[in-house]
Amino acid sequence: MHATDTDSSSPAATASAVRRAGRLWLVAGILLIAANLRAPVTAVGPVMELLQQTFALSAGAAGLMLTLPLLCFALISPPAARLARSLGLERALLLALLLIAAGIVLRSTGSMAALLVGTCIIGCGIAGGNVLLPSLLKRDFPDQLTRMTAIYALTMGGASALGSVCAVPLAGALGWSWALATFIVLPLVAVLVWLPQLRRATRPAAMPARAASMWRQPLAWQVTFFLGTNSLVYYVVTAWLPSILAANGHSAVEAGNLHGLMQLASALPGLLLIPLGGRIRDHRPVAASMSAATVLSLVGLIAWPQASIVWVPLFGFGTGAVLILGLAFVGTRVSTPPQAAALSAMAQSVGYLLAAAGPILMGRLHDASGHWTVVLALCAAGAVLMGVLGWLAGKPGRVIASP
């Protein structure tokens, strides 16, 4: 009897073990994709001065290195969902990884033209991942959305931090092109782990015609500009922080390490939101306090730059928390999955289009003024606006009705 019971339960136990293993493999693939969604772009910041010296670029022209991928984020986000409906979500994510890998290779070939075109290709791949990964989480982890968002944001920030810390030493040892080429490891490993998911090839549901009404919703615009102002402030500082620190007397290695510390700090809010995310009902205090922390860090860099070791991680922590909160708003301020996809596309396209103007305009403002004070002050003003928008969007119970 005992042997019979064991035999009858064995197939069920085996099937359960297979499902658990498949689930873990899926999570590993998601996290490896997340590791590709920031590091290949933000790692340019620590070697920006080296690129300026190599190609005789002004600060405004060098801002293109970060403006171009942000423009790609804005332009590619809307068609990314349509591509997923054509190819399937899993294959579309694979294509995004392959684009990132191709862009990294091209960017590292050594010419200015290849640097710009490769950066654009990387931006297109990251844009696809930015739009499609939240859709995948909504589909496969509907009851753990905030937790999974926090985990993938933590992974994204951790990979970016490692890349920023390693960029300057690698550039010193191998040259800037080989230093940037080492990031090919991220998409290649992700592709290998993601390949088993291609057996699914699921296609997201088509967007209802009335989903366009999202653009007429005040709450949708508040969420969009909440994320957009955060992206604007974050990417301006990410692009120019090493130069700002160098102007305050830090060496290139010190600036790279602080840049990495900022990226790591931007991931840390995920550790708090993983256990607490589902318990927070009123998001306004979080939005206001994290925006205030961002303002304080920027004012600190102006008034007391010698304490950069305090202000830089505080900036990363504040903007990282706002990013996670804004991504959570995309899922929690709507009634249906198609609405979530519509709000995600709107927030990504408008938000990154707003952010794209930041690095190059602020670089030109620095060229005109000769210092970074005005740039930091304008970023602080943007963070104040971010707090106001977060307070409006974070009111409990505010949900866009189903069309």
Disulfide bonds with the S-S distance in Angstrom:
none
